Amino acid sequence: MPTHTDSSARGGLAYALILLVALACSAPRLHAQSPSFEQAMAQNARALGTQLVMRGQERGARLLRRAAANGDAKAQYNLAVAYMTGAVHGVPQPQAALLWYTAAAAAGFAPAAYNAGVLHAAKRVPGASPEHATYWMCRAANLRHTRALRWLYAHRDGVASCHGRG
């Protein structure tokens, strides 16, 4: 005949087993890379690439291009800055910079939208126009970029010029 101690021991064992299964199911799998690990690796590649490209090393440009091509908005922005400063090929390349600024801006990176607007406002790229500059400044302003807002108020009628843009 089972005793009271036997049934409480079985209940405790069942509870421990359920807890163990729940923990095992919620624990990250060691053989798969978690998104946080992948993000950390991408961040390290971006940081290293930025440092190397600013020192004029081609390996840095390759690292940044790879991260940028994989959709890393900060890498896209950093690569654009490298092209704009001439760190990639020794001379500034505004068209290449604009390509990467617009990619980063499309991903919601406000400084990239602002810099795309600056390139158009300064007529540093073919096809630059006040309308293109306003479009990119509106995109940046919609992302809460304060310098873009100031530009809009200084060169246009403020955010009212953004109606239907950005």
N, C-alpha and C positions, 0 to 999 in steps of 0.2 A: 504494500500500500504506500503510495507516494506521500511524502510529508510536505508540510508547508514550506520548508527550506528548499526542497527539490523544485517546486513550482516557481518560486521566486528566483532561483538560480537559472532556470530555463528562460524565464522572462527577461532577466538581465542579459543572458547570452543572446537571446533573439534581438534585443535592443542594440547590443554591441555589434552584432552582425549587420543589422540594418544601417547603423552609423558608418561602419566600415565600407559597405557597398556605396553609400551616398558619397562618402569622401573619395573613394576610388573613381567614381563616375565624374565628379566635379574637378578632380585634379588635372592639371595640364599634362598632356602626353609628352614624354621626354623625347620621343623620336621625331616629333613634328616641331617645327619652329613656330613659336607663338608670334603674333603680330608685333608685340612689344620688342621682341628680339630682332625681328626684321627691321622695324623702325629704328632701333638703335644702330644696327649695321648700316642702314642707309644714311643715318645722321653722321656716323663716323666717316663714311666714304665721302659724303658731301663736305664735311669739315676738312678732311685731308686734301681732297681735290681742290678746295678753295685756297688752302694754304700753298699748295704746290703750284697752282696756276698763277698765283700772284707773285711767285718767285720765278716765273717764266719756265716752269718745267712742263713739258708736254704730257707727262703722266697725269698731272693734275687736271688738265683739260679733258683727258680721256675719262677719268673718274667722274668729273662733273657732267660730261656729255651722257655717260651711261645712266647716272642718277636722274638727270633731266629727262632723258628719253623714257625713263620708267615713271614719269609723272611727278617727280619730287619738285614741288613749286619753289622751294627755297634753293634747290640746286639750279633750277631754271633761271631764277633771279640772279644767283651768283655767277652763272655762266654768262648771262647778259651783261652784268657789270664787268666781267673779265673781257668780253668782246669790246665793250664801250671804252674801257681804259687802255686797250691795246695789249693787255697781258697775254692774250692767246697767240697772236701773230705779230706782235710788235707795233702794230698801228691800229688805231680805233676802227672798229667795223660796226657802224650804227645799224646797218640793215640786219646783220646777224644778231646784234643786241635786241633789236625790235622783235625779231622772231621769238626769242626766248622771254622777253618781257611780256609779250602778249600771251604766251603759253602760261606763264606764271599768273598773269592777271585773270585768265580764264579759270584758273583753279582757285581764285579768290584771294590772291596775294596783293594787297592794296599798294605797297610800294612799287610793285611792277607796273600796275596800271598807271600810277602817277608818272613813272619814268617814261612809259610809252607816250603819255601825253606831252611830257617835256620834249621828247624827240620830235614829235609832230609840231609843237609850238615853235621850236627852234629851227624847224625846217632842215633837220639833219638826215632825213630819210626821203627817198623818192615818193612822190604822191602825198607829201605832208600838206595838211591844210588846217585852217582854224577849226573846221568841223571835226576833223579827226582828233585834234588836240582836245576839243571840248568833250568828245565822246569818251576818251580815255580818262580825262579828269573827272567826268561824271561817274565813271566806273569806280575810280579811286574814292571819290567822295561818298558814294553809296556804301563803300567798305569802311567808312569813317576815317579817311585819310585827311588830316587837318590842312596840310599844305595844299592839297587839291582843292579843298573848300576855299582857301584863301585865293588861289589862282582863279577860281570861278568867279569870285566876287570882284577881283581886280580886273579881269579881262572880259567878263560876260555879266549877265544880270543874276549872278549867284546860282543857286540850285534850281531856280526857275528855268534856266537854260538846259537843265537835264531832263525836262519832261519828254518822255519817250526815248531817252538815251540811257546807256549804261545800265 
